[in-house]
Amino acid sequence: MQVNSYEKIVIIILMMTLLAGSIILLIKDRTPCKEIVVVKGAVKKRLTLSDVEKLHMEGRKININKASASELVCIPLVGKVLASRIIEHRDLRGGFYDKKELLGISGIGEKKLKKIEGYISIN
Protein backbone atom coordinates (compact mmCIF):
# COMPACT_ATOMS: atom_id res chain seq x y z
CA MET A 1 0.00 0.00 0.00
CA GLN A 2 1.43 3.32 -1.09
CA VAL A 3 0.77 6.53 0.85
CA ASN A 4 1.28 9.79 -0.96
CA SER A 5 2.70 12.94 0.66
CA TYR A 6 -0.75 14.52 1.18
CA GLU A 7 -1.97 11.42 3.04
CA LYS A 8 1.20 11.41 5.17
CA ILE A 9 0.54 15.00 6.21
CA VAL A 10 -3.08 14.18 7.11
CA ILE A 11 -1.95 11.16 9.14
CA ILE A 12 0.67 13.25 10.99
CA ILE A 13 -1.87 15.98 11.78
CA LEU A 14 -4.38 13.41 13.07
CA MET A 15 -1.72 11.75 15.23
CA MET A 16 -0.61 15.11 16.67
CA THR A 17 -4.23 16.01 17.45
CA LEU A 18 -4.77 12.66 19.17
CA LEU A 19 -1.56 13.08 21.19
CA ALA A 20 -2.46 16.64 22.23
CA GLY A 21 -5.95 15.53 23.31
CA SER A 22 -4.53 12.63 25.30
CA ILE A 23 -2.10 14.92 27.10
CA ILE A 24 -4.87 17.38 27.95
CA LEU A 25 -7.06 14.58 29.34
CA LEU A 26 -4.16 13.18 31.34
CA ILE A 27 -3.43 16.57 32.90
CA LYS A 28 -7.11 17.23 33.55
CA ASP A 29 -7.63 13.83 35.22
CA ARG A 30 -4.60 14.30 37.46
CA THR A 31 -5.81 17.64 38.74
CA PRO A 32 -7.02 17.02 42.28
CA CYS A 33 -10.37 18.26 43.40
CA LYS A 34 -11.32 21.65 42.15
CA GLU A 35 -14.00 22.25 44.71
CA ILE A 36 -16.38 20.49 47.06
CA VAL A 37 -19.73 21.79 48.14
CA VAL A 38 -20.27 21.29 51.86
CA VAL A 39 -23.72 21.88 53.26
CA LYS A 40 -23.96 22.68 56.94
CA GLY A 41 -27.40 23.76 58.02
CA ALA A 42 -28.66 25.99 55.24
CA VAL A 43 -25.22 27.33 54.34
CA LYS A 44 -23.38 25.99 51.30
CA LYS A 45 -19.65 26.46 51.11
CA ARG A 46 -17.36 25.61 48.23
CA LEU A 47 -14.05 24.14 49.33
CA THR A 48 -10.95 24.19 47.18
CA LEU A 49 -7.91 21.96 47.60
CA SER A 50 -6.20 24.69 49.62
CA ASP A 51 -9.26 24.79 51.92
CA VAL A 52 -8.94 21.03 52.46
CA GLU A 53 -5.25 21.47 53.28
CA LYS A 54 -6.17 24.19 55.78
CA LEU A 55 -8.74 21.88 57.38
CA HIS A 56 -6.01 19.25 57.65
CA MET A 57 -3.71 21.76 59.33
CA GLU A 58 -6.52 22.54 61.79
CA GLY A 59 -6.84 18.86 62.59
CA ARG A 60 -10.09 18.29 60.71
CA LYS A 61 -10.24 15.26 58.44
CA ILE A 62 -12.38 13.81 55.65
CA ASN A 63 -14.69 11.08 56.96
CA ILE A 64 -14.23 8.18 54.54
CA ASN A 65 -17.48 6.60 55.74
CA LYS A 66 -19.52 9.57 54.53
CA ALA A 67 -17.41 11.30 51.86
CA SER A 68 -18.48 11.44 48.23
CA ALA A 69 -16.07 10.65 45.40
CA SER A 70 -15.46 14.37 44.84
CA GLU A 71 -14.47 14.74 48.49
CA LEU A 72 -12.25 11.65 48.47
CA VAL A 73 -10.20 12.90 45.51
CA CYS A 74 -9.18 15.86 47.66
CA ILE A 75 -7.14 13.48 49.79
CA PRO A 76 -3.55 13.54 48.53
CA LEU A 77 -2.71 10.49 46.36
CA VAL A 78 -6.39 9.59 45.88
CA GLY A 79 -7.70 9.92 42.33
CA LYS A 80 -11.04 9.13 40.76
CA VAL A 81 -10.38 5.40 40.40
CA LEU A 82 -9.16 4.96 43.96
CA ALA A 83 -12.05 7.05 45.28
CA SER A 84 -14.52 4.77 43.51
CA ARG A 85 -12.77 1.70 44.96
CA ILE A 86 -12.99 3.19 48.46
CA ILE A 87 -16.71 3.85 48.03
CA GLU A 88 -17.32 0.37 46.60
CA HIS A 89 -15.41 -1.24 49.49
CA ARG A 90 -17.30 0.91 52.00
CA ASP A 91 -20.69 0.06 50.50
CA LEU A 92 -19.97 -3.67 50.34
CA ARG A 93 -18.83 -3.85 53.97
CA GLY A 94 -21.13 -1.30 55.55
CA GLY A 95 -18.39 1.21 56.30
CA PHE A 96 -14.91 1.26 57.73
CA TYR A 97 -14.23 0.54 61.38
CA ASP A 98 -10.44 0.89 61.19
CA LYS A 99 -8.21 2.84 58.80
CA LYS A 100 -6.17 -0.33 58.21
CA GLU A 101 -9.18 -1.78 56.36
CA LEU A 102 -8.12 0.47 53.48
CA LEU A 103 -5.24 -1.97 52.92
CA GLY A 104 -7.83 -4.35 51.42
CA ILE A 105 -8.35 -1.95 48.52
CA SER A 106 -6.29 -2.36 45.38
CA GLY A 107 -3.99 0.64 45.08
CA ILE A 108 -3.54 1.22 48.80
CA GLY A 109 -0.50 -0.25 50.47
CA GLU A 110 1.28 0.45 53.74
CA LYS A 111 3.15 3.47 52.33
CA LYS A 112 0.10 5.14 50.82
CA LEU A 113 -1.98 4.49 53.94
CA LYS A 114 0.72 6.10 56.06
CA LYS A 115 0.70 9.19 53.79
CA ILE A 116 -3.09 9.62 53.72
CA GLU A 117 -4.16 8.63 57.22
CA GLY A 118 -3.53 12.13 58.52
CA TYR A 119 -6.20 13.40 56.15
CA ILE A 120 -8.92 10.85 56.91
CA SER A 121 -11.22 9.83 59.73
CA ILE A 122 -13.70 7.00 60.15
CA ASN A 123 -16.09 8.70 62.59
N, C-alpha and C positions, 0 to 999 in steps of 0.2 A: 504494500500500500504506500503510495507516494503522497506526501503532504507538501503543498506548495507554500511559498513564503507568506502569502496572505493568511492561510490557515494556521501557520506557525504563530503568527502575531496574535491571532484570535485566541489560540490555545494558551499562549503566554499571558494575555490579558485576563482570561478567565481564571487561570491558576493564581495570578496575583490577587485578583478580587477574592477568591476563595480563601487564600492565605490571610489577607487583611481582615476579612470577616471572622475567621477563626481566632485570630489574635484579639480582636475586639471582644468577642464572646468570652474568651479565656480571661481577659482582664476584668470584664464586667462580672463574671461569676466569682472571681477571687476577691472582689470588693466586699469587705464585711458589711454588716448591717448598715443601712443608710439611716433608718429611723425606726423606732418602735412607738406604737401608740399605747400609752398606759392610761387606763381609766381608773380613777380613784374617786369614788363618790360620783359627782356629776362633772368633774373636771377631767378633761383629756389633756395629756401632755405628750409631746413628741420627743422621744429620746434619740440622740445620735450616739455614735460609738464613743465619742468623748464623754458624753453623759454617763454611759455605762461604765467607763473607766473611772469616772469620778465617784460613782456609786460604789465601785469596788474599793476605791481608796477610803471611802467612808465606812467600809465594812459591810455594806449591803451586797447581797448576792442574788443571782438569778435562780429561782426555784425550778429545778428540772422536772418536778412533778406537775407543775402547772404551766410552764412556759410553752409558748407557741414556737413554731419553727423559726419565725422571724426574730424572736427573742433569743433562741438558742444560737443562731448564727452570730450573735454579738459576743459570744464567748470566744476568746482567742483560740485559734486552731480548730474551731468547729465551723464547717461549711454546710451547705444545703443538704448534701448526701448524709453526712454524719448526724445532722439535726433530725432528718427523717428517720434514721436508724434509732436514735435515742427515743423519739416519740413512739415508734413501732414497738420497741422493747418495753417502754413504760406502759403502753396500752395492753400488751400481751400479758404482762405480769402484775398489772394493777398498781403500778408506781414503783418508786425506788425507796428502799428502806436503809440503804447504805451506799455511799458514794462508790465503794469498791464494786458494786454491781455493774457499774459502767464498763468494767473490764470484760464483761460478757458480750460487748458490742464490737463488731468488726470495725477496726480503725482506731480503737482506744486500747492502748497498752499502758504499762506502768508509767512510762515517761510522760505520755500525754496526760494521763490522769493527774499526775503530780503537778503539771503545768496549769491545768484548768480547775483543780479543786478549790483554789482560792476564789474563783468566780462563781461557784455554784453552791446551792443549798438543796436540801431534800425536805425541808419543812412544809 
